[in-house]
């Protein structure tokens, strides 16, 4: 009988039916502090990924509305600005460099896997964005429906990309505000 249970567990593990660690999306967010100064945080969304119907994983991140396709000329700058609503900013191609008027943080957004951020600095004066690349930068602006930001926890102040490599070997810490 014991051999039966061992073989059953082995089969479940071998075929992928055993419980797996839940995975969550962490993302860099541009947000504002209590003085309405824009800065960077690393957010972890509270909804876990689930199995996609065919292969891989998926995540319904947020209710969104009014997707805008934006073409930005090469070697241009927007100057200081803030988003009209909390939103996802998704860089499809090109390069964006975000800096802040009240601190020395910076964020480089490149096309590819790290091209999704949250723009949530709707209070205060906002941030600077320049597009220093030699080609057009193409992006999607995806506002959250009714301005409601998805449920998340702040895992780190600063740019997620700066600390994610070593975070695997260290326990992530949640910032209490």
N, C-alpha and C positions, 0 to 999 in steps of 0.2 A: 504494500500500500504506500509506503514512504517513497519507494522508487517511482510510483505513479505521479506523486506530487512534484518530485524533483524534475521528472520529464515534462510535466505540464508547465512548470515555471520556465524551464529551459526553452520549450517551444514558444511560449509567449514572448520571452526576451528575443529569441532568434527571429521571430516573425514581426516584431515591432508592436505587439499588442500590450506590452507591459506599460505601466504608467511612466511617462517621461516628465522631466523637469519642465515646468511651464516657462515659456519664453515671453518676454515683454519688449516692446519697442522703447528704446531710449533715443532722445533727440535733443539737439541744441535749440534753445528758445531765446529770442531777444525779448526781454521783458523790462519792467520798471521796478525800482525799489521804492521805499516809503517816501523818498524825496523826489519822486518822479524822474529819476535819472535812469536811462536805459543801460542795461548790462546783460551779460550772458548767464544762462542757467542750463544745466542738463536735466531734462525731465524724463521720467519713466511713466508711460501711460499705464493705467491700472487694469486695463483689459488685456488678457493673455492672448497670444496667437492660438488659432485652432487649425485643425487639419483642413487643407484645401480639398475639394471634392475629387480632384484627379491626383496631383502630386504636390508636395510642398506644404507650406503653411500660409495662412491669410489672417488679416486683422481688419475688422471694420473699425476704423480709428475714430471717426467723428461724423456728425451730420454737417454737411456743407451746402453752400449755395453759390450761384453766380460765379462760376469759374471764368477767370480772365486770362487770355493768352497775351503775353507782353513781349515785344521785340525791343531790345535796348541796343543802341549803336555801340560799336567798339570804342574803347578808350574814352568813355563818357562817365559822367557822375551825376547823381541826383541831388547832391547837397544834403542838408539836414532835412529829414522828413520822418513821418511816422505812418503806420498803416491806418486806414480809416476804420478798420475793424480787425479784431484778432483773426489771424489766418495762417494757413500753410503757405509757404513760399517754396516752390519746387523748381529748381534750376534744371532745364532740359538740355541746354548747351551753353557753352561760354564759361565765364568766370565772374564772380562778384566778391568784393572786398568790403566788409562792414566794419566801421569804427564808431567810436562814441565820443561825445563832447565832454563828458565828465570823468572818463577813466581811460586807461591805456589798453584795454582789451581790444581784440580784433577777431574777426571771423572771416575765413576764406571759404567761399562756397564754390565747389567744383561740380561739374556734371558727373553723374554716376551715382553710386550707392550712397554717398554722403550729401546728396543734393536737396534733401528735405529738411526744412527748419520750420519753427513756429515764429511768426512775427506777432508779438503781443505787447509791444511798447506803445499802446494807444494813448497813454497819458504822458505828460511832460513834453519835451521838445523832440524826442526821437533819436535817430541815429543817422550816420552818413553812409551812403553806399556808392561805390564806384565800380565800374566795369572795365578793368584795365586790359582785357584781352584784345587780341588782334582781329577777332571776328565778332559778329553780333551775339549778344547774350539773349537767349530765349527762356522765358520762365512762365510758370502758371501761378497765379494768385488765387487761392481757394479759401474764401472767408468761411468761418464757422457759422452755421445757421444761428440766427438771433444773437450772434456774438458770444455764444456759449463755448468756452474752451473745454476740450475733453478732460475727463477726470485724470489727474496725474499727481505724481509726487516729485518734489525737487530732490534730486540725488546728489547734485554737486553744483556749486556756483562756478561759473566759467564755461568754457567751450568743452562740450562732451568729447570732442575728438582729441583733446590734449591729454585726457586721463583714461580713456577707455582701454588702451592697450595694457596698462598695469592693473586696471580694476578687476580683471579676471582672477588675478591671484590674491586680491585683497577683498575683504567684505565691503560692499558698497554701503555708504552711509547716507541716511536721509537727513536733510536739513530741516530743522524745525524752525518755523517763523512765528 
